[in-house]
Amino acid sequence: MIASWVPNVAPGDVLCTGTTNPDISGAFYAVDDYGGYGSWRHWTNTFYIWYDGVAEEYEISRVRGTLGSEYWTLGGPNPEGEYTAMGTNTGNATIAIVS
C-alpha cells in the first residue's frame, strides 16, 4: 500500500521502501536517461537514482553523476533491488519498478 501522501506513480516509475536517514522512501519518477541507462528523481526532488558506468553500479544520490557524502549503491546494471547505505546516511533502501 502506497501512503496517501505519495503522489501517483505510473509504469516505469519506481517505489522505494525501507527505513533510511535521510528518508528516501516513496516514489521516484522516471526522467531522461543518464549515460544510456534509466534515471529517476525522488518525488521531493532531493535524490536521484542513476547508473554509474565507471563503477558499473546504480547509485542513489542528491546529484546525478556525483556520490557526495550521502548515497546508496547497488552493483550491476539492474536498478531493482536492495541498495546499501554509504557515506553518512543509514539504512538500506529497496527499489522496485512499477509495472
N, C-alpha and C positions, 0 to 999 in steps of 0.2 A: 504494500500500500504506500503510495506516494503521499507525503504530508501535504495538507491543503495549501500551505504557503509556497510550495514549489510550483513555478509556472508550468504550463502544459508542455509536454515533450512530444516529439514526432519520431517516426522511424529514422534511424541514423544518428539521433542524439544519444547521449549516454547518461546513465544514472550512477552516482557514487554513493556507496554505503560504507559504514564504518565510523568509529569514533576517532576523530583526528583533531589535532590542535596545531595550526588553526583549522577551523571547521570547513571542510570542502565537500560535505555531503550535499546531495541533491542533484539537480540537473546540470549537465554540460551540453551546450548547443553546438552543433556542427558549424564550423566556419571554414574558410578556404583551406585547401591542403597546405601543408608545410613540408617542404623538402620531398614532395611527391607522396606523402602519407596523410591520412586523416588527421584533423586537428579540431579541438573542441574548446569552447570558452565557458567557464562557470557562469551560472545564471546571475551571480552578483558582479560579474566582470573582474574578479580578483585573481583567478587562476586559469591556466591553460593546460590542456593535455596535448602533447606534441611528440613527434618521433625525432630522436637524436641519431642521425645517420652515422656519426663518428663512433659513438658508444654502442650503436645498434640496439637501442632500447627506447621504450616510451618513458616520458617524464611528465610529471605534473609540477608546474612552477608558475610563479607570478608573471614571468615574461617568456614568450616563446623564444627558444634558442639560448636561453640563459638559465642556469640552475639556481643561482642565488643561494641564500642561506636556508631557505625553506623549500624542500622539494621531496617528491616521491618518485620511485623508479620501478620499472618492470622490464626485465630482459626480453628481447625479441621484438619482432615486427607486428605482433598482435596486441591491440590496445586493451583487450579484455583480460581481467584477472586481478590478483591482489598486488597492489603497489606497496613497496617498503618505504617507510619514512626515513629520510636522510637529513642531514643538517640539523637545524634547531627545532624542527617540528616533531610531533609524536603521533603514534597510531598509524595502523595500516589502512589503506583505502581500497575497496573493491569496486572495479569499474565493469559495467555491463552495458552493451549496446542495445538500445531499444529497437525491437523489430516490429 
